[in-house]
């Protein structure tokens, strides 16, 4: 029973925003523009650099209206190759600070583009242990549920859609 209680307490903490986000910045002076990807970077306490790419896309609906989607990807960033590694497991025990930082960036983008009214967030969890590995997606969905309480969340395989 003792371990079950500890497990439940830990699960309830996922996404509670208790972890302070890292300081982040726009990559290379980029700015948010429609139909372009904007990159943000941050450095963890262990000097691991992360990059968060945010693409804002305005699409036409079947009913003649418009939706604005925010498509994000994130992972460790290698300056030498210029690539994001979405699969690596750093195992540095700072996942909640990293998630808090990513959510902080996403909320910043939503606020900056409030004139466009972002209605959907899309992202894809990576797999580290084969095609059926959904551990990261489960963590991300639990986190998003607490951060965007009124959102509807749909998982289609690896792809996560958050309707705000």
C-alpha positions in Angstrom: 0.0 0.0 0.0 2.8 2.4 0.8 4.3 2.0 -2.7 0.9 2.4 -4.3 0.4 5.7 -2.5 3.8 7.0 -3.5 3.1 6.0 -7.1 -0.2 7.8 -7.1 1.3 10.9 -5.6 4.0 10.9 -8.3 1.5 10.4 -11.1 -0.6 13.3 -9.9 2.4 15.5 -10.0 2.8 15.1 -13.8 2.0 18.3 -15.4 1.2 20.2 -12.2 3.6 23.0 -13.4 5.5 22.7 -10.1 8.8 22.5 -12.0 10.3 25.9 -12.9 11.0 26.1 -16.7 14.5 26.7 -18.0 15.3 30.0 -19.6 14.7 29.8 -23.4 15.3 32.0 -26.4 14.4 32.3 -30.0 17.0 30.6 -32.1 19.1 32.9 -34.3 16.8 35.9 -34.0 13.8 34.0 -35.5 10.3 35.4 -35.1 6.9 33.8 -35.2 5.4 33.9 -38.7 2.6 31.9 -40.3 3.5 28.9 -42.5 7.1 28.9 -41.2 8.9 27.0 -38.5 10.3 29.0 -35.6 12.9 27.5 -33.3 13.5 28.0 -29.6 16.5 26.7 -27.6 17.3 26.1 -24.0 20.1 24.7 -22.0 19.6 22.3 -19.1 21.6 22.3 -15.8 23.6 19.4 -17.3 24.5 21.6 -20.4 22.3 19.6 -22.7 20.8 21.9 -25.4 17.3 21.3 -26.5 15.4 22.8 -29.4 11.7 23.2 -29.8 10.4 23.8 -33.3 7.0 25.5 -33.7 5.2 25.6 -37.0 2.1 27.8 -37.3 -0.2 26.7 -40.2 -3.5 28.3 -41.2 -5.7 25.8 -42.9 -9.1 26.1 -44.5 -12.0 24.1 -43.1 -14.6 22.2 -45.0 -17.1 24.8 -43.9 -15.3 27.9 -45.3 -13.6 28.9 -42.1 -10.0 28.7 -41.0 -8.1 26.7 -38.3 -4.7 27.7 -37.0 -2.6 24.8 -36.0 0.6 24.8 -34.0 2.8 21.8 -34.9 5.7 21.2 -32.5 8.7 19.0 -32.3 11.4 18.9 -29.8 14.5 17.1 -28.7 18.2 17.5 -27.9 20.0 19.8 -30.3 23.4 19.1 -31.8 25.0 22.3 -33.0 27.6 20.5 -35.0 25.1 18.7 -37.2 22.2 21.2 -36.8 19.9 18.3 -36.1 17.3 17.6 -33.3 17.5 14.1 -31.7 14.0 13.2 -30.6 14.8 9.7 -29.5 17.8 10.1 -27.2 17.2 9.3 -23.5 19.3 11.7 -21.4 18.2 10.2 -18.1 19.2 13.3 -16.2 16.1 13.3 -14.0 14.9 16.7 -15.2 12.1 15.6 -17.4 9.6 17.8 -15.5 11.7 20.9 -16.0 12.1 20.1 -19.7 8.3 19.5 -20.1 7.6 22.7 -18.2 9.9 24.6 -20.5 8.3 23.2 -23.6 4.8 24.0 -22.3 6.0 27.5 -21.4 7.2 28.0 -25.0 3.9 26.7 -26.4 1.9 29.0 -24.2 4.2 31.9 -25.3 3.5 31.1 -29.0 -0.3 30.9 -28.4 -0.2 34.2 -26.6 1.9 35.8 -29.3 -0.4 34.6 -32.0 -3.7 35.3 -30.2 -4.9 37.3 -33.2 -4.8 34.0 -35.2 -6.5 32.1 -32.4 -4.6 28.8 -32.4 -7.2 26.0 -32.2 -5.0 22.9 -32.4 -1.7 21.7 -31.2 -0.1 18.7 -32.9 3.0 16.7 -31.9 4.4 13.2 -32.2 6.1 11.2 -29.4 9.2 9.3 -30.4 9.8 5.7 -29.6 12.9 4.3 -28.0 12.0 0.7 -27.6 10.3 -0.5 -30.8 7.2 0.4 -32.8 4.7 -0.2 -30.0 6.5 2.0 -27.5 4.0 4.6 -26.3 5.6 5.6 -22.9 6.5 9.1 -24.0 3.1 9.7 -25.5 1.4 8.7 -22.2 3.7 11.1 -20.3 3.0 13.9 -22.8 -0.8 13.4 -22.7 -0.8 13.3 -18.9 1.2 16.5 -18.9 -1.0 18.3 -21.5 -4.2 17.3 -19.7 -3.1 19.2 -16.6 -1.8 22.2 -18.6 -4.8 22.6 -20.9 -7.7 21.5 -18.8 -10.5 22.2 -21.3 -8.7 20.7 -24.2 -9.8 17.5 -26.0 -6.9 15.2 -26.7 -6.8 12.6 -29.5 -4.1 10.0 -30.0 -3.8 8.4 -33.4 -0.8 6.0 -33.1 2.2 8.3 -32.5 0.4 11.5 -33.4 -1.2 13.6 -30.6 -3.8 16.3 -31.5 -4.9 18.8 -28.8 -8.1 20.7 -29.6 -8.1 23.9 -27.5 
